[in-house]
Amino acid sequence: RPPNAFILYRKAKQPDVVAQNKNLTNAEVSKVISKMWWKENEEERFQWEKRADRMKLKHMQDYPDYVYQP
């Protein structure tokens, strides 16, 4: 399943947040990054949305018969 915009953003930001806050749990890191995400301007979030759309398109091309089944 392709990642959404926030997952891509989180993956990119996690190393910096962990480096600055070595004592945070994974859940706390997610909360910090979530706050960062909502403080980003529309243009920045739009760029992450475009990346997610490209990954979704590639996933659809690579796996045309894929059906998400939770």
N, C-alpha and C positions, 0 to 999 in steps of 0.2 A: 504494500500500500504506500503510495507516495506521501511524503510529509507535507503538512500545511505550512503556511508562512511563519507562524509562530514557532513551530518546531525547528525550522531552518534557522530562524533568528536565534533561538535558544542555543542551538548547537554551535553557532558562531560566537556567541557571547559568553558561553559557559567558562572557557579557559581563563578569560580575563577576570570574571567575577570570582572564580575559585582562587586565582592567584592573589587577589586583593583581600579575600576573606577565607583563609584556609580552615577556619573552624566551623563553617556553615555545613549543615546537612544538605543532601540533595534536594529535599523539599524546600529548604530555606533558599537555596540557590534559585530554584524555580520561581519563588515569590519575588526575589530581587529582580530577576530577569523579566518577570511579568510586569512589574512596575516600570521597568525601563521601556518595555514594549509600548505601554500605554502613554508614555511621555514622548515617544518618537513622533515626529511630525508626519503628516499624511504622505508626503513625498517619499520618506524613508520606508514607511510601511507598504506603500504601493510597490516599491522596488522588491521587497520581500514577497509580496503577492505575485509579482511577475515571475520571480524565480520559482515559486511553488507551482504556478501554472505551467511553466516549462517542464518541470519535473513530472507533473501530472500527465502532460502530453506525451513525454518520453515513455512513461510507464504504460500508457494506453497503447503506444506503438509496440513496445516490447512484449506486452502481455494483453493482446486484444480480447481474449476470452476471460479475463480476470473479473471475478465477482466478489465483492467484499462480503464475508460471512463471519460476523462476530461470534 
